[in-house]
Amino acid sequence: MSEHTIRKHAPLLDWRGGGWVLAASGVVVLALLGWAFSGVFLGTPRVGDGRHPESYGFDLDLSPSLAPHLAASGNPRDFLRPLDGPELLRASEVPAYNESHRMRAVVPSDQVVGIVLGSEARAWPVPLLNVHELVHDTVGGIPVCVTWSPLTRSAVILDRRIDGRERHFALSGLLLAGNLLFYDTTEVPSRSLWSQLAFGPVSGPAQAAGERFDPLPGVALCSWESWSATHPESTVALAPNSDKKMIKDTSYARWYAQRALPPGVTSSDPMGWKAPILAYRRTGVGASPWLVAPLPAGTGTAGFAREVPATLGHDLDAMVGVSGALIPGDTGAWQTIPSCAGCWDVFHPVASQSVR
């Protein structure tokens, strides 16, 4: 049989002879490729290049004292999502939960940020805060936002009802002296930058309008062991299942042990800049200066004080126990903000007084 004959009688792949299978396979492959690249072509583009603050889309009309401390975090806007309305667990239920779940809710040595509002006590584990930095919750009937800045170890809780409007915040991707900057998603367009330690907006229309918040009193940063012993009726926020791997992979322990500083921050004494402090003052006297006390740096993770606040003197003995957890009493009389020395001094260089 000649080569010509073979070619003449070789079966051809037509539609009925199986061509439809190839065509269908091609359609499936194209659909999968379209799905895989849909985020690139159809998704919301990231805002902020990680290096230049002007690429983030915010007004940058900061005051001359703060503007030099502005820097991009290396991440785009919204690089972490706020946690809204977390699931809660009673302190008495934590041991049973930990026994029955592979990833524990909270362990005794975990640090938590805690507060008591009205008759309700609530704690948010720091490992959870590390992967959100903002948590919108309701405690004692008050809509709150828990703000956590891991690079400066700063915790501030605010009432989200500001100037008669309930706010919702998100991460800007920018830092001010290494500290958290966020924005109000209810502002359209969102041009204003809000600062955790300036207690309000530092740029944009909200700053021009004079908007501010007053930090809620009685914030504690201490171990879960201390908090739950002092507040056995407390609830604790649970991490969503989707967070668990990120929580496991995220730790700032090495950060506190090293001399590295946040983007845009310079200091001849990095460890002194990172030194833990507690700022505190009586509520209702906003014009009075903040008092600042250094905290021991020996017992906590990577040298950071494990128990904050700690007993500082006779004026705080009524509200702070030797364990570091806020105890029942006149906790509403004191605003307490844990932070690091160098960052706090940028925002409150004159108003603060040192307690030795």
C-alpha positions in Angstrom: 0.0 0.0 0.0 1.5 3.3 -1.1 2.0 6.4 1.1 -0.7 8.1 -1.0 -3.1 5.4 -0.2 -2.5 5.6 3.5 -3.1 9.3 3.5 -6.2 8.9 1.5 -7.8 6.4 3.8 -6.6 7.7 7.2 -9.5 8.6 9.5 -10.2 12.3 9.8 -11.2 13.9 13.2 -14.5 15.5 12.4 -17.2 16.7 14.7 -19.0 13.3 14.9 -15.7 11.5 15.0 -14.6 13.0 18.3 -13.9 16.6 17.4 -16.5 17.8 19.8 -14.5 16.3 22.7 -11.5 18.5 21.7 -13.7 21.5 21.3 -15.4 21.0 24.7 -12.0 20.5 26.4 -10.8 23.7 24.9 -13.8 25.6 26.2 -13.2 24.2 29.7 -9.5 25.2 29.6 -10.4 28.7 28.5 -13.0 29.0 31.2 -10.4 27.9 33.8 -7.9 30.3 32.6 -10.5 33.1 32.6 -11.4 32.3 36.2 -7.8 32.2 37.2 -7.0 35.6 35.7 -10.3 37.2 36.5 -8.8 38.9 39.6 -6.1 40.4 37.5 -8.4 41.8 34.9 -11.7 42.4 36.8 -10.6 42.7 40.5 -10.2 45.9 42.4 -6.6 47.1 41.8 -4.5 47.5 44.9 -4.1 51.1 46.0 -0.6 52.0 47.3 2.7 50.8 46.0 4.2 50.1 49.4 6.8 52.9 49.2 5.3 56.3 48.3 2.6 57.7 50.6 1.1 59.8 47.7 0.2 56.6 45.9 -2.4 55.6 48.5 -5.0 58.1 47.5 -5.3 60.0 50.8 -4.9 63.7 51.6 -1.5 64.2 53.0 -1.9 67.6 54.6 -0.5 66.6 57.9 0.8 69.2 60.4 4.5 70.1 60.2 5.3 68.2 63.4 3.8 64.9 62.1 4.5 65.1 58.3 8.1 64.0 58.6 7.0 60.8 60.4 4.7 59.5 57.6 5.8 56.4 55.7 4.4 53.6 53.6 4.3 50.3 55.5 5.4 48.2 52.5 1.8 47.0 52.1 -1.1 48.4 50.0 -4.3 49.9 51.4 -6.5 47.2 53.0 -3.7 44.7 53.2 -5.5 43.3 56.3 -9.3 43.2 56.7 -10.9 44.5 59.8 -12.8 41.9 61.9 -16.4 42.7 62.3 -18.6 41.3 65.1 -16.4 38.4 66.1 -17.8 35.2 67.6 -17.5 35.1 71.4 -16.7 32.5 74.0 -17.2 32.7 77.7 -14.1 32.4 79.8 -15.5 29.4 81.6 -15.9 27.7 78.2 -12.4 28.2 77.0 -10.8 25.0 78.6 -13.5 22.8 76.9 -13.1 24.6 73.6 -9.3 24.2 73.7 -9.7 20.5 74.4 -12.0 19.9 71.4 -10.4 22.1 68.8 -7.0 21.8 67.1 -6.3 25.5 67.3 -7.0 26.8 70.8 -9.1 29.9 71.4 -6.6 31.5 73.8 -4.1 30.0 76.2 -3.1 31.4 79.7 0.2 33.0 78.4 -1.4 34.7 75.5 -1.6 38.5 75.8 -5.1 40.0 75.4 -6.5 43.5 75.2 -9.3 43.8 77.6 -12.0 46.3 78.7 -15.0 46.5 81.0 -17.9 48.6 79.8 -21.0 48.7 82.0 -21.4 45.2 83.4 -19.7 43.5 80.4 -16.0 42.4 80.2 -14.4 41.5 76.9 -11.0 40.5 75.7 -9.4 40.2 72.3 -6.3 38.0 72.0 -3.2 39.7 70.6 -2.5 36.9 68.1 -6.0 37.7 66.6 -5.3 41.4 66.7 -2.0 40.9 64.9 -3.8 39.7 61.7 -6.6 42.3 61.7 -5.3 45.4 63.7 -8.9 46.7 63.8 -11.9 44.9 65.3 -15.4 46.3 65.3 -17.4 44.9 68.2 -20.1 45.9 70.7 -19.5 45.8 74.4 -22.0 46.9 77.1 -24.2 48.2 74.3 -21.4 50.5 73.0 -20.2 50.0 69.4 -16.4 50.0 69.7 -13.4 49.7 67.5 -10.4 48.0 69.0 -7.2 49.4 67.4 -3.9 47.5 67.7 -0.6 48.6 66.3 1.8 45.7 66.5 5.0 47.6 65.5 4.5 50.0 68.4 2.5 47.7 70.8 -0.2 50.3 71.1 -3.8 49.6 72.1 -6.6 52.1 71.9 -10.3 51.3 72.1 -12.8 53.9 70.8 -16.5 54.5 70.7 -17.4 54.3 67.0 -20.2 56.9 67.4 -18.3 60.0 66.5 -20.2 63.3 65.9 -23.5 61.5 65.8 -22.5 59.0 63.1 -21.4 55.4 63.6 -18.1 54.8 61.8 -16.4 51.8 60.2 -12.7 51.8 59.8 -10.1 50.1 57.5 -6.4 50.0 57.2 -4.7 52.7 55.2 -1.4 50.9 54.6 0.4 53.9 55.9 2.2 54.5 59.2 2.9 57.5 61.3 6.0 57.1 63.5 5.5 53.4 63.0 2.0 53.6 64.3 -1.3 52.5 62.8 -3.1 54.8 60.4 -6.6 53.9 59.3 -9.5 55.5 57.4 -13.3 55.9 57.7 -15.0 53.8 55.1 -18.2 55.8 55.6 -16.4 58.9 54.3 -17.0 59.0 50.5 -14.5 59.4 49.0 -12.2 58.3 51.9 -9.5 60.9 51.9 -8.9 61.4 55.6 -6.2 59.6 57.6 -7.1 58.7 61.2 -4.4 58.1 63.8 -4.6 55.8 66.8 -2.4 57.8 69.1 -3.5 61.3 67.9 -7.1 60.2 68.7 -8.6 61.4 65.5 -7.9 62.3 61.9 -4.5 63.9 61.0 -5.4 64.8 57.4 -8.2 65.4 55.0 -11.7 66.7 55.4 -12.3 65.0 58.8 -9.3 66.7 60.2 -10.3 70.0 58.8 -13.8 69.5 60.4 -12.2 69.0 63.8 -13.4 65.4 64.3 -11.9 63.5 67.2 -12.5 60.6 69.5 -11.8 60.1 73.2 -10.1 56.8 74.1 -12.3 54.6 76.2 -11.1 54.2 79.7 -9.8 51.1 81.5 -8.0 49.4 78.7 -5.7 46.5 79.8 -3.0 44.7 78.0 -2.2 41.6 80.0 -2.1 37.8 80.0 -5.3 35.8 79.5 -4.4 34.1 82.8 -4.5 37.4 84.6 -7.6 38.8 82.8 -9.7 35.7 83.2 -8.8 35.3 86.8 -9.8 38.9 87.5 -12.8 38.8 85.2 -14.2 35.3 85.2 -17.4 36.5 83.6 -15.5 37.9 80.6 -16.1 36.8 77.0 -13.2 36.5 74.6 -13.3 37.0 70.8 -12.7 33.9 68.7 -10.7 33.8 65.5 -12.6 32.8 62.3 -11.4 29.5 60.8 -10.0 31.4 57.8 -7.6 33.3 60.1 -6.0 30.3 61.8 -3.1 29.6 59.4 -2.3 33.3 59.3 -2.3 33.6 63.1 0.0 30.6 63.3 2.4 32.2 60.8 2.4 35.7 62.3 4.6 36.6 65.2 6.3 39.9 66.3 8.5 38.2 68.9 11.6 38.6 66.8 10.7 42.2 66.0 10.8 43.2 69.7 14.1 41.4 70.2 15.9 43.1 67.2 17.1 46.6 66.7 15.0 47.1 63.6 12.7 50.1 63.5 9.5 50.7 61.6 9.6 52.3 58.1 10.4 56.0 58.2 11.6 55.8 61.9 15.2 56.6 62.8 16.8 56.5 66.3 20.3 56.1 67.7 18.7 53.9 70.4 16.3 51.5 68.7 15.7 49.4 71.9 15.0 52.6 73.8 12.6 53.7 71.1 10.8 50.4 71.5 10.8 50.5 75.3 7.3 49.8 76.7 5.5 52.5 78.5 2.0 53.1 79.9 0.4 56.5 79.4 -2.5 57.2 81.7 -4.7 60.1 82.9 -8.0 60.6 84.7 -11.0 60.7 82.4 -13.0 63.9 82.0 -9.9 66.1 82.2 -8.8 66.1 78.6 -6.7 69.3 79.1 -4.5 67.6 81.8 -1.2 66.0 80.7 -0.8 62.3 80.2 1.4 60.7 82.8 3.9 58.2 81.4 5.5 55.3 83.3 8.2 53.0 82.0 7.2 49.3 82.2 9.5 46.4 83.1 10.9 44.7 80.0 11.9 41.4 81.5 9.1 38.9 81.6 7.2 39.3 78.4 7.6 37.9 74.9 10.9 39.0 73.4 11.6 41.4 76.3 8.3 43.2 76.1 6.5 43.5 79.4 4.0 40.7 79.7 1.7 42.5 82.1 0.4 45.9 81.1 -0.7 48.0 83.0 1.4 47.3 86.0 1.2 48.8 89.5 2.6 52.3 89.1 2.0 54.1 92.4 -0.6 55.0 95.0 -2.7 56.9 92.5 -3.3 53.8 90.4 -3.4 51.2 93.2 -7.2 51.4 93.2 -7.5 50.3 89.6 -4.5 48.2 88.8 -3.6 44.9 90.5 -0.1 43.6 91.0 -0.8 41.0 88.3 -1.3 43.7 85.7 -4.9 43.1 85.0 -7.5 45.8 85.8 -9.4 44.8 88.9 -13.0 45.7 89.8 -13.2 49.2 91.1 -13.2 52.7 89.7 -11.7 51.7 86.3 -13.8 54.2 84.4 -11.8 57.0 86.1 -8.6 56.2 84.1 -7.6 56.2 80.5 -4.7 53.8 80.0 -2.8 53.4 76.8 0.1 51.0 76.4 2.6 51.9 73.7 6.4 52.3 73.1 8.4 55.3 74.3 9.6 56.6 70.9 6.3 56.5 69.2 4.3 58.0 72.1 6.8 60.9 72.2 6.0 61.9 68.6 2.3 62.4 69.4 2.6 63.8 72.9 6.1 65.4 73.3 5.0 68.3 75.5 1.8 67.1 77.1 3.3 64.0 78.7 5.0 63.9 82.1 7.3 61.1 83.2 6.8 59.1 86.3 9.9 57.6 87.8 
